[in-house]
Amino acid sequence: MSGDLILVVDDEPSVTEVVSLYLAREGFRVATASDGPAALEAVARQRPALIVLDLMLPGVDGLEITRRLRADGNLPIILLTARSLETDRILGLELGADDYVVKPFSPQELVARVKAVLRRAAPQPGEAERPVVFGDLHIDPVTRTVVAAARSRELTAKEFDLLLFLARHPRQVFTRTQLLENVWGFSEFVDASTVTVHIRRLREKIEADPAHPQMLQTVWGVGYKFEPPV
């Protein structure tokens, strides 16, 4: 994790300077960009391990950048959003962002989010490397790939982490707070609706009928559980 390249994209120099300073203190390498086109160019040229991305950018906004990056791969994305942009924040998660931080934010909190997302995007050794297989659902933690109904499914890093965690605890019911703590690594600063958004996106990607999910089931008044496919 230490030594990974983080791309920080914001059109406010004060933000990029402070975030870069705090990330560098933790041993990360840092690149910056101040607009959308420069961000896309930096991703293509430098291949960062993670991007910290402001939603409000000149040229190409953060939502469009998220859309383009998700079309090309699973680069972890943390959005920086204004408190008033809740709709855009939810849309960003639906497009595949892994996390978000609301401005004004604590630089220490952002660094913690970066570490948590990278930790969960990295393959884990030992028993955690074993594939999880239920019927025609195959989840491989090493290659971080998912096959369902004989088709490869493209998941974001956080979607994969959430599915893998639930599938490793079949039929066990988890509240949204428990899922935030186990998958995101913390729950204090994250809106519980984040879990709802990721569950909905997962259903769209792996369920035969997302409107009537068989695997990712809602337990009303409690949370969610993974029901192994027959």
C-alpha positions as CSV (number, residue, x, y, z in Angstrom):
1,M,0.0,0.0,0.0
2,S,2.7,2.4,1.0
3,G,4.4,3.7,-2.2
4,D,1.2,3.4,-4.2
5,L,0.5,6.3,-6.6
6,I,-2.7,8.3,-5.7
7,L,-4.1,10.7,-8.2
8,V,-5.8,13.7,-6.6
9,V,-8.1,15.7,-8.9
10,D,-9.6,19.0,-7.7
11,D,-9.7,22.5,-9.2
12,E,-8.9,24.1,-5.8
13,P,-5.1,24.3,-5.3
14,S,-5.6,24.4,-1.6
15,V,-7.3,21.1,-1.6
16,T,-4.8,19.3,-3.8
17,E,-1.9,20.7,-1.7
18,V,-3.3,19.6,1.6
19,V,-4.4,16.2,0.5
20,S,-1.1,15.6,-1.3
21,L,0.8,16.6,1.9
22,Y,-1.2,14.2,4.1
23,L,-0.9,11.3,1.6
24,A,2.8,11.9,1.2
25,R,3.3,11.8,5.0
26,E,1.8,8.2,4.9
27,G,4.3,7.1,2.2
28,F,2.1,7.4,-0.8
29,R,3.3,8.9,-4.1
30,V,0.9,11.6,-5.3
31,A,0.0,13.1,-8.7
32,T,-2.5,15.9,-9.2
33,A,-4.8,17.3,-11.9
34,S,-7.0,20.4,-11.8
35,D,-9.6,19.5,-14.5
36,G,-11.3,16.6,-16.2
37,P,-9.3,16.2,-19.3
38,A,-6.0,16.4,-17.3
39,A,-7.4,13.7,-14.9
40,L,-8.2,11.3,-17.7
41,E,-4.8,11.9,-19.3
42,A,-3.1,11.3,-16.0
43,V,-5.0,8.0,-15.4
44,A,-4.0,6.7,-18.9
45,R,-0.4,7.8,-18.5
46,Q,0.4,7.1,-14.9
47,R,-1.9,4.2,-14.0
48,P,-2.6,5.3,-10.3
49,A,-3.6,2.8,-7.7
50,L,-6.6,5.0,-6.7
51,I,-8.1,8.4,-7.7
52,V,-9.5,11.0,-5.3
53,L,-11.9,12.8,-7.6
54,D,-13.8,16.1,-7.1
55,L,-17.3,16.1,-8.6
56,M,-17.3,19.7,-9.7
57,L,-14.5,20.0,-12.3
58,P,-14.0,22.1,-15.4
59,G,-13.9,20.4,-18.8
60,V,-15.2,17.0,-17.8
61,D,-17.0,16.7,-14.5
62,G,-16.4,14.0,-11.9
63,L,-19.5,12.0,-12.8
64,E,-18.5,11.7,-16.4
65,I,-14.9,10.7,-15.4
66,T,-16.4,8.0,-13.1
67,R,-18.5,6.7,-16.0
68,R,-15.6,6.5,-18.3
69,L,-13.3,4.9,-15.8
70,R,-15.8,2.3,-15.0
71,A,-16.3,1.5,-18.6
72,D,-12.6,0.7,-18.8
73,G,-11.9,-1.1,-15.5
74,N,-12.1,-1.1,-11.8
75,L,-9.7,1.7,-10.7
76,P,-10.8,2.5,-7.1
77,I,-12.5,6.0,-6.9
78,I,-13.2,8.2,-3.9
79,L,-15.4,11.2,-4.7
80,L,-15.1,14.6,-3.1
81,T,-18.5,16.2,-3.0
82,A,-20.2,19.3,-1.7
83,R,-22.7,18.7,1.1
84,S,-25.5,20.1,-1.1
85,L,-24.8,17.6,-3.9
86,E,-26.5,14.5,-2.4
87,T,-28.1,13.5,-5.6
88,D,-24.8,13.6,-7.5
89,R,-23.2,11.8,-4.7
90,I,-25.7,8.9,-4.9
91,L,-25.4,8.9,-8.7
92,G,-21.6,8.7,-8.4
93,L,-22.0,5.6,-6.2
94,E,-24.4,4.1,-8.7
95,L,-21.9,4.7,-11.5
96,G,-19.4,2.7,-9.5
97,A,-17.5,5.0,-7.2
98,D,-16.1,3.1,-4.2
99,D,-16.6,5.8,-1.5
100,Y,-17.1,9.5,-1.0
101,V,-16.1,12.3,1.3
102,V,-18.1,15.4,1.9
103,K,-16.4,18.8,1.8
104,P,-15.3,20.3,4.1
105,F,-13.5,17.2,5.2
106,S,-10.7,16.1,7.5
107,P,-7.5,15.2,5.6
108,Q,-6.9,12.4,8.2
109,E,-10.3,10.9,7.4
110,L,-9.6,11.0,3.7
111,V,-6.3,9.2,4.2
112,A,-8.1,6.6,6.3
113,R,-10.6,6.1,3.4
114,V,-7.8,5.8,0.9
115,K,-6.1,3.1,3.0
116,A,-9.4,1.2,3.6
117,V,-10.3,1.2,-0.1
118,L,-6.8,0.0,-1.2
119,R,-6.8,-2.6,1.5
120,R,-10.0,-4.1,0.4
121,A,-9.0,-3.9,-3.3
122,A,-5.9,-6.0,-2.7
123,P,-5.9,-9.8,-2.7
124,Q,-5.6,-11.3,0.8
125,P,-3.3,-14.2,1.5
126,G,-4.1,-17.6,2.9
127,E,-7.6,-18.9,3.3
128,A,-8.9,-15.6,1.8
129,E,-7.6,-16.7,-1.5
130,R,-10.0,-19.6,-1.9
131,P,-12.7,-19.1,-4.5
132,V,-16.3,-19.0,-3.3
133,V,-18.5,-21.2,-5.5
134,F,-22.3,-21.6,-5.2
135,G,-23.9,-23.3,-8.3
136,D,-23.1,-21.2,-11.3
137,L,-21.8,-18.3,-9.2
138,H,-18.0,-18.2,-9.0
139,I,-16.2,-15.5,-7.0
140,D,-12.4,-15.5,-7.2
141,P,-10.6,-13.4,-4.6
142,V,-7.2,-13.7,-6.2
143,T,-8.2,-12.4,-9.7
144,R,-11.1,-10.5,-8.2
145,T,-13.4,-11.8,-10.9
146,V,-17.1,-12.9,-10.8
147,V,-18.8,-15.3,-13.1
148,A,-22.6,-15.8,-12.9
149,A,-24.7,-17.8,-15.3
150,A,-21.6,-18.5,-17.4
151,R,-21.0,-14.8,-17.9
152,S,-18.2,-12.7,-16.5
153,R,-19.5,-9.8,-14.5
154,E,-17.7,-6.4,-14.2
155,L,-17.8,-5.2,-10.6
156,T,-16.3,-2.2,-8.9
157,A,-13.8,-2.9,-6.1
158,K,-16.3,-2.1,-3.4
159,E,-19.1,-4.1,-5.1
160,F,-16.8,-7.1,-5.3
161,D,-15.8,-6.7,-1.6
162,L,-19.5,-6.5,-0.6
163,L,-20.5,-9.6,-2.6
164,L,-17.5,-11.6,-1.4
165,F,-18.2,-10.7,2.3
166,L,-21.9,-11.7,2.0
167,A,-21.1,-14.9,0.1
168,R,-18.6,-16.0,2.7
169,H,-21.4,-15.7,5.3
170,P,-24.4,-17.4,3.5
171,R,-27.8,-16.9,5.1
172,Q,-26.4,-14.6,7.8
173,V,-28.3,-11.3,8.1
174,F,-26.2,-8.1,8.4
175,T,-27.4,-4.6,9.1
176,R,-26.2,-1.8,6.9
177,T,-24.0,-0.6,9.8
178,Q,-22.4,-4.0,10.1
179,L,-21.7,-4.1,6.4
180,L,-20.2,-0.7,6.5
181,E,-17.9,-1.8,9.3
182,N,-16.9,-5.1,7.7
183,V,-16.6,-4.0,4.1
184,W,-15.8,-0.3,4.2
185,G,-13.9,-0.6,7.5
186,F,-15.8,2.1,9.3
187,S,-19.3,3.4,9.7
188,E,-19.1,6.7,11.5
189,F,-18.6,8.9,8.4
190,V,-20.5,6.9,5.8
191,D,-24.1,7.3,5.0
192,A,-25.9,3.9,5.4
193,S,-27.6,4.5,2.0
194,T,-24.2,3.7,0.5
195,V,-24.9,0.0,1.2
196,T,-28.3,0.2,-0.4
197,V,-26.8,1.7,-3.6
198,H,-24.2,-1.0,-3.8
199,I,-26.7,-3.8,-3.2
200,R,-28.9,-2.4,-6.0
201,R,-26.0,-2.3,-8.4
202,L,-24.9,-5.8,-7.5
203,R,-28.4,-7.1,-8.1
204,E,-28.4,-5.5,-11.5
205,K,-25.2,-7.2,-12.4
206,I,-25.6,-10.7,-11.0
207,E,-29.3,-11.4,-10.5
208,A,-31.3,-13.0,-13.3
209,D,-34.2,-10.7,-12.3
210,P,-32.9,-7.7,-10.2
211,A,-36.5,-6.7,-9.3
212,H,-37.0,-10.1,-7.7
213,P,-33.5,-11.0,-6.3
214,Q,-32.8,-14.5,-5.3
215,M,-29.3,-14.2,-3.9
216,L,-29.0,-10.7,-2.5
217,Q,-32.1,-10.6,-0.3
218,T,-33.5,-7.8,1.8
219,V,-34.5,-8.8,5.3
220,W,-37.1,-6.1,6.0
221,G,-36.4,-4.0,9.1
222,V,-33.0,-5.6,9.6
223,G,-30.6,-5.6,6.5
224,Y,-29.4,-8.0,3.9
225,K,-28.3,-11.6,3.5
226,F,-26.8,-13.8,0.8
227,E,-29.0,-16.8,-0.1
228,P,-26.9,-19.3,-2.1
229,P,-28.5,-20.1,-5.5
230,V,-30.1,-23.5,-5.9
